[in-house]
Amino acid sequence: MPIETLHRDETTLRIEDFLPDMITLRRDLHRHPELGYEEHRTSDLVAASLKAWGYEVHRGLGGTGVVGTLKVGSGKKRLGIRADMDALPIAEATGLPYASANTGRMHACGHDGHTTTLLTAARYLAETQAFDGTLHLIFQPAEEGLGGALRMIEDGLFDLFPCDAIFGFHNMPGVPAGQFCFVEGPAMASADTADLRIVGQGGHGAVPHKAVDPIVASASTIMALQSIVSRNVDPLETAVISIGSIHGGHADNVIPDAVDMKLTIRAFSNDVRDQLEQRIRSVTRAQAESFGATAQLDYRRGYPVLVNHAQETAFARSVAEEYFGGQSIAPNFAPISASEDFAYMLERCPGCYLFIGNGNSASLHNPAYDFNDALLPIGARYWAKLAERYLV
């Protein structure tokens, strides 16, 4: 759906009144990116804005997390909306006038845009107060692999700020700007990692029979690992095992003592996730032993499968359809194998994580990526309408 086709109701017009300020804010955040649990400047800015607009502000959950609460009327329903704030350890290559001023750090995933979108909606909702209930706006640190959502939960997020439903969004490059994407059920994969060391016995490359070659054992192990998805996992399920790093030896005529590998493992169900771990442990051990070597495996569980709840996903979709039209919904949007720690929040509270097209931008986690500022009024209007419809 082209952005310019949005019908211009009072909400749209009012949000556009202060949109220039929000674009300035987004680009300021982009210029000053902060890594996970280091978002001090960002959280200061978020907290000051919310407080100025009349929100009750709570800080400290997850270290640098911020929660803004606005109660209107006597309604009993409680809604949570979440945005992430952290950047990535990437050197920016956009050449933009507001490019990162922090060397080696960059908002390469659009969290600057997510934060600004929710702040834009927050400003509008505080001004109009056209809802009845409690609104909790959650600004989360450390989404990029550090589990900020889980830490906020462990610090008492849902005890202090109980929610009947929670929602979040991520921009999606490659999808037309402004199109909404919804997936009911498993929408994003779990993300586990493993460090594997194959230990043999080093020796001279000219006399391999006097050594235990971990490179040959590793080669066989890599091929065997690829058989897990094709021969152990149900063909109707989706799973990924990728070896992203392998290191062993330094010279052409020396057999090393050991080879080190790093794996990423993805699944869309807990049963398959458990199956992958069990088979990886068995295969690596058996392959190494068949060559007279040993396998040392450090297997670590990461973010869980992100599962969108049926009722909340249907509600979130209906908001987009009602206020943006049926053409605003991306057809046949499929689950994606990236991961997201919003999954922890959805394990504890019903909700939905949706996507909004970022247009033909560079991909996420790319040094040339930039959030599309044209999404700010779309996302802000969507959050405003969702809050007003939910809190009735």
C-alpha positions as CSV (number, residue, x, y, z in Angstrom):
1,M,0.0,0.0,0.0
2,P,1.6,3.3,-1.0
3,I,1.9,5.6,2.0
4,E,0.2,8.5,0.3
5,T,-3.1,6.5,0.1
6,L,-3.8,6.7,3.8
7,H,-7.1,8.5,4.4
8,R,-6.4,11.6,6.4
9,D,-8.6,11.4,9.6
10,E,-8.2,13.6,12.7
11,T,-5.7,11.2,14.2
12,T,-3.4,11.3,11.2
13,L,-3.6,15.1,10.9
14,R,-2.8,15.6,14.6
15,I,0.1,13.2,14.5
16,E,1.5,14.9,11.4
17,D,1.4,18.3,13.4
18,F,4.2,17.2,15.6
19,L,5.9,14.7,13.1
20,P,8.8,17.1,12.3
21,D,9.8,16.9,16.0
22,M,9.6,13.1,15.9
23,I,11.8,12.9,12.8
24,T,14.3,15.1,14.5
25,L,14.2,12.8,17.5
26,R,14.6,9.6,15.5
27,R,17.6,11.0,13.7
28,D,19.1,12.2,17.0
29,L,18.7,8.6,18.3
30,H,20.3,7.3,15.1
31,R,23.3,9.6,15.6
32,H,23.8,8.5,19.1
33,P,23.4,4.7,19.2
34,E,24.0,2.8,22.4
35,L,24.6,-1.0,22.8
36,G,22.5,-3.2,25.1
37,Y,22.4,-2.2,28.7
38,E,24.3,1.0,27.8
39,E,21.2,2.9,26.6
40,H,21.6,5.7,29.3
41,R,21.2,8.7,27.0
42,T,18.3,7.0,25.1
43,S,16.4,6.1,28.3
44,D,17.0,9.6,29.7
45,L,15.4,11.0,26.6
46,V,12.5,8.6,26.6
47,A,11.8,9.1,30.3
48,A,11.9,12.9,30.0
49,S,9.5,12.9,27.0
50,L,7.0,10.6,28.8
51,K,7.2,12.6,32.0
52,A,6.6,15.9,30.1
53,W,3.5,14.4,28.5
54,G,2.0,13.3,31.8
55,Y,3.0,9.7,32.1
56,E,4.0,8.1,35.3
57,V,7.5,7.0,34.6
58,H,9.3,4.0,36.2
59,R,13.0,3.3,35.5
60,G,15.5,0.6,36.2
61,L,13.8,-2.5,35.0
62,G,16.4,-4.4,33.0
63,G,19.0,-1.8,34.0
64,T,18.1,0.9,31.4
65,G,14.5,0.0,30.8
66,V,11.7,2.6,31.0
67,V,8.0,2.1,31.5
68,G,5.5,4.9,31.1
69,T,2.0,4.4,32.5
70,L,-1.1,6.5,31.7
71,K,-4.4,5.7,33.4
72,V,-7.6,7.2,31.9
73,G,-11.1,6.7,33.3
74,S,-12.2,3.7,35.4
75,G,-11.7,0.9,32.9
76,K,-10.1,-2.3,34.2
77,K,-8.3,-3.4,31.1
78,R,-4.5,-3.1,30.9
79,L,-2.6,-2.8,27.7
80,G,1.2,-3.1,27.1
81,I,3.0,-1.9,24.0
82,R,6.8,-2.5,23.7
83,A,9.6,-0.9,21.7
84,D,13.3,-1.8,21.8
85,M,16.1,0.8,22.2
86,D,19.5,-0.8,21.6
87,A,21.9,-0.6,18.7
88,L,24.4,-3.0,17.1
89,P,28.2,-3.2,17.1
90,I,28.4,-2.3,13.4
91,A,30.3,0.5,11.7
92,E,27.8,2.6,9.7
93,A,28.2,3.1,6.0
94,T,25.2,5.1,5.0
95,G,26.9,8.5,4.6
96,L,23.8,10.2,6.0
97,P,24.1,13.6,7.7
98,Y,22.8,12.0,10.9
99,A,25.0,8.9,10.7
100,S,26.3,7.4,13.9
101,A,28.7,9.6,15.8
102,N,29.7,6.6,18.0
103,T,32.4,4.6,16.2
104,G,31.6,1.0,15.6
105,R,28.0,1.4,16.8
106,M,24.9,1.7,14.7
107,H,21.1,1.5,14.7
108,A,21.3,-1.1,11.9
109,C,18.0,-2.8,13.0
110,G,15.7,0.2,13.3
111,H,15.3,0.3,17.1
112,D,15.7,4.1,16.8
113,G,12.5,4.1,14.7
114,H,10.7,1.7,16.9
115,T,11.4,3.9,20.0
116,T,10.3,7.0,18.1
117,T,7.2,5.5,16.7
118,L,6.0,4.5,20.2
119,L,6.9,7.9,21.6
120,T,4.9,9.5,18.8
121,A,1.9,7.5,19.7
122,A,2.5,8.2,23.4
123,R,2.4,12.0,22.7
124,Y,-0.9,11.7,20.8
125,L,-2.5,9.4,23.4
126,A,-1.6,11.6,26.3
127,E,-3.1,14.6,24.5
128,T,-6.4,13.0,23.4
129,Q,-6.9,10.4,26.2
130,A,-9.6,8.8,24.1
131,F,-9.5,5.5,25.9
132,D,-10.7,4.0,29.2
133,G,-8.1,1.9,31.1
134,T,-4.4,1.6,31.8
135,L,-1.7,1.9,29.2
136,H,1.8,0.7,29.8
137,L,4.4,1.7,27.3
138,I,7.5,-0.5,27.7
139,F,10.9,0.7,26.3
140,Q,13.2,-2.3,26.5
141,P,17.0,-2.4,26.5
142,A,19.2,-5.1,25.0
143,E,17.1,-6.9,22.5
144,E,20.1,-7.8,20.3
145,G,21.1,-11.1,21.8
146,L,21.3,-10.0,25.4
147,G,17.8,-10.8,26.5
148,G,16.6,-7.5,27.8
149,A,13.0,-8.6,27.7
150,L,13.8,-11.5,30.1
151,R,15.7,-9.3,32.4
152,M,12.8,-6.8,32.6
153,I,10.5,-9.7,33.4
154,E,12.8,-11.1,36.1
155,D,12.9,-7.6,37.5
156,G,9.2,-7.7,38.0
157,L,7.8,-6.1,34.7
158,F,4.4,-8.0,34.7
159,D,4.1,-7.9,38.5
160,L,4.5,-4.1,38.7
161,F,2.7,-3.4,35.4
162,P,0.3,-6.3,34.7
163,C,-1.0,-6.4,31.2
164,D,-4.0,-8.2,29.7
165,A,-2.4,-8.1,26.3
166,I,0.9,-6.9,24.9
167,F,2.0,-5.9,21.4
168,G,5.2,-5.0,19.6
169,F,6.3,-4.4,16.0
170,H,9.4,-4.6,13.9
171,N,10.1,-2.9,10.6
172,M,10.6,-5.2,7.6
173,P,12.9,-4.3,4.7
174,G,11.7,-5.8,1.4
175,V,8.0,-5.4,2.2
176,P,6.3,-2.3,0.7
177,A,6.5,0.6,3.0
178,G,3.5,0.8,5.3
179,Q,2.2,-2.8,4.7
180,F,1.3,-4.7,7.8
181,C,2.4,-8.3,8.2
182,F,0.7,-10.8,10.6
183,V,1.5,-14.4,11.5
184,E,-0.7,-16.4,14.0
185,G,1.1,-19.0,16.0
186,P,4.9,-19.5,15.6
187,A,6.1,-16.4,13.9
188,M,9.9,-16.3,14.6
189,A,12.3,-19.1,15.4
190,S,14.1,-20.0,18.5
191,A,17.8,-19.3,18.4
192,D,20.3,-21.6,20.1
193,T,24.1,-21.7,19.7
194,A,26.8,-24.2,20.2
195,D,30.6,-24.2,20.4
196,L,32.0,-27.6,19.2
197,R,35.6,-28.7,19.6
198,I,36.8,-31.9,18.0
199,V,39.9,-33.0,19.8
200,G,42.3,-35.4,18.2
201,Q,46.1,-35.8,18.3
202,G,48.3,-33.6,16.3
203,G,51.2,-34.8,14.1
204,H,53.1,-34.4,10.9
205,G,51.0,-34.1,7.8
206,A,53.3,-36.6,6.0
207,V,52.5,-39.4,8.5
208,P,48.8,-39.0,9.3
209,H,48.6,-42.6,10.6
210,K,50.6,-41.5,13.6
211,A,48.0,-38.8,14.4
212,V,44.3,-38.5,15.1
213,D,43.2,-35.9,12.5
214,P,40.5,-33.6,13.9
215,I,40.1,-31.9,10.5
216,V,38.9,-35.1,8.8
217,A,36.7,-35.9,11.8
218,S,35.3,-32.3,11.6
219,A,34.5,-32.6,7.9
220,S,32.6,-35.8,8.5
221,T,30.8,-34.2,11.5
222,I,29.7,-31.2,9.4
223,M,28.2,-33.4,6.8
224,A,26.5,-35.6,9.4
225,L,25.0,-32.6,11.1
226,Q,23.3,-31.6,7.8
227,S,21.5,-34.9,7.8
228,I,19.6,-34.1,11.0
229,V,17.2,-31.7,9.3
230,S,16.8,-33.8,6.2
231,R,16.5,-37.2,7.9
232,N,15.4,-36.7,11.5
233,V,13.1,-33.7,11.5
234,D,9.5,-34.1,10.2
235,P,9.5,-32.8,6.6
236,L,6.5,-30.6,7.5
237,E,8.5,-28.8,10.2
238,T,11.2,-26.1,9.7
239,A,14.6,-26.3,11.2
240,V,18.1,-24.9,10.5
241,I,21.5,-26.1,11.6
242,S,24.3,-23.9,10.3
243,I,28.0,-23.9,11.0
244,G,29.2,-20.3,10.8
245,S,32.8,-20.7,11.9
246,I,35.5,-23.3,11.7
247,H,39.1,-23.0,12.8
248,G,41.8,-25.6,13.0
249,G,45.6,-25.6,12.2
250,H,48.0,-23.1,10.9
251,A,50.4,-24.9,8.5
252,D,49.9,-27.1,5.5
253,N,52.0,-29.9,6.8
254,V,50.9,-30.0,10.4
255,I,47.8,-31.9,11.7
256,P,46.4,-29.8,14.6
257,D,45.3,-31.1,17.9
258,A,41.8,-29.7,17.7
259,V,39.3,-28.0,15.4
260,D,36.7,-25.4,16.8
261,M,33.3,-24.8,15.2
262,K,30.4,-22.5,16.0
263,L,26.8,-23.4,15.2
264,T,23.5,-21.6,15.1
265,I,20.3,-23.7,15.5
266,R,16.8,-22.6,14.7
267,A,13.3,-24.1,15.1
268,F,9.7,-23.2,15.2
269,S,8.5,-25.6,17.9
270,N,9.7,-26.7,21.3
271,D,9.6,-30.3,20.3
272,V,11.8,-29.8,17.3
273,R,14.1,-27.6,19.3
274,D,14.6,-30.4,21.9
275,Q,15.1,-32.9,19.1
276,L,17.8,-30.8,17.4
277,E,19.8,-30.6,20.6
278,Q,19.5,-34.3,21.3
279,R,20.6,-35.2,17.8
280,I,23.4,-32.7,17.7
281,R,24.8,-34.1,20.9
282,S,24.6,-37.7,19.7
283,V,25.9,-37.0,16.2
284,T,28.9,-35.0,17.2
285,R,29.9,-37.5,19.9
286,A,29.5,-40.5,17.5
287,Q,31.3,-38.9,14.6
288,A,34.3,-37.9,16.7
289,E,34.6,-41.3,18.3
290,S,34.5,-43.0,14.9
291,F,37.8,-41.3,14.1
292,G,39.3,-41.9,17.5
293,A,38.7,-38.3,18.5
294,T,36.5,-36.7,21.1
295,A,33.8,-34.1,20.9
296,Q,33.4,-31.3,23.4
297,L,30.1,-29.5,23.0
298,D,28.9,-26.3,24.8
299,Y,25.2,-26.1,23.8
300,R,23.4,-22.9,24.9
301,R,19.6,-22.1,24.7
302,G,18.9,-18.7,23.4
303,Y,15.6,-16.9,22.6
304,P,12.6,-19.2,22.5
305,V,10.1,-19.6,19.7
306,L,8.0,-16.4,19.3
307,V,4.4,-17.6,19.3
308,N,1.6,-15.1,18.5
309,H,-1.7,-15.7,20.3
310,A,-4.7,-16.3,18.0
311,Q,-7.2,-13.8,19.6
312,E,-4.7,-11.0,19.9
313,T,-3.3,-11.5,16.4
314,A,-6.8,-11.4,15.0
315,F,-7.4,-8.2,16.9
316,A,-4.2,-6.6,15.8
317,R,-5.0,-7.5,12.2
318,S,-8.5,-6.1,12.5
319,V,-7.1,-2.7,13.6
320,A,-4.9,-2.5,10.6
321,E,-7.8,-3.5,8.3
322,E,-10.2,-1.1,9.8
323,Y,-8.0,2.0,9.8
324,F,-5.7,1.3,6.8
325,G,-7.8,-0.9,4.6
326,G,-7.6,-4.5,3.5
327,Q,-4.9,-3.6,0.9
328,S,-2.6,-2.6,3.8
329,I,-2.2,-6.3,4.8
330,A,0.7,-8.1,3.1
331,P,-0.6,-11.3,1.6
332,N,0.8,-14.7,2.6
333,F,3.4,-13.4,5.0
334,A,5.3,-16.4,6.3
335,P,7.2,-17.0,9.6
336,I,10.8,-15.8,9.6
337,S,13.8,-17.7,11.0
338,A,15.3,-14.7,12.8
339,S,14.7,-14.5,16.5
340,E,13.3,-11.9,18.9
341,D,13.3,-11.7,22.7
342,F,9.7,-10.4,22.7
343,A,9.1,-14.1,22.7
344,Y,9.7,-14.1,26.5
345,M,6.9,-11.5,27.0
346,L,4.5,-13.6,24.9
347,E,5.3,-16.6,27.0
348,R,3.9,-14.7,30.0
349,C,1.2,-12.5,28.5
350,P,-1.2,-12.9,25.5
351,G,-0.2,-10.7,22.6
352,C,1.1,-10.3,19.0
353,Y,4.3,-9.3,17.4
354,L,3.7,-7.8,13.9
355,F,5.8,-6.3,11.1
356,I,5.5,-3.2,9.1
357,G,7.2,-2.9,5.7
358,N,10.2,-0.6,5.5
359,G,10.3,-0.5,1.7
360,N,13.3,-1.2,-0.5
361,S,15.9,-0.4,2.2
362,A,19.0,-2.3,2.9
363,S,18.5,-5.4,5.0
364,L,18.5,-5.4,8.7
365,H,22.0,-5.6,10.4
366,N,23.5,-4.1,7.2
367,P,25.9,-1.1,7.5
368,A,23.8,0.6,4.8
369,Y,20.5,0.2,6.6
370,D,18.3,3.1,7.7
371,F,14.8,3.2,9.2
372,N,12.2,4.7,6.9
373,D,10.9,7.9,8.6
374,A,7.7,7.6,6.5
375,L,6.7,4.8,8.8
376,L,6.6,7.0,11.8
377,P,3.1,8.4,11.2
378,I,1.9,4.9,10.1
379,G,3.2,3.1,13.1
380,A,2.2,5.8,15.5
381,R,-1.3,6.0,14.2
382,Y,-1.6,2.2,14.3
383,W,-0.5,2.1,18.0
384,A,-2.9,5.0,18.8
385,K,-5.9,3.2,17.2
386,L,-5.0,-0.1,18.7
387,A,-4.8,1.4,22.2
388,E,-8.1,3.3,21.7
389,R,-9.9,0.1,20.5
390,Y,-8.5,-2.2,23.1
391,L,-9.0,0.1,26.1
392,V,-12.8,0.6,25.8
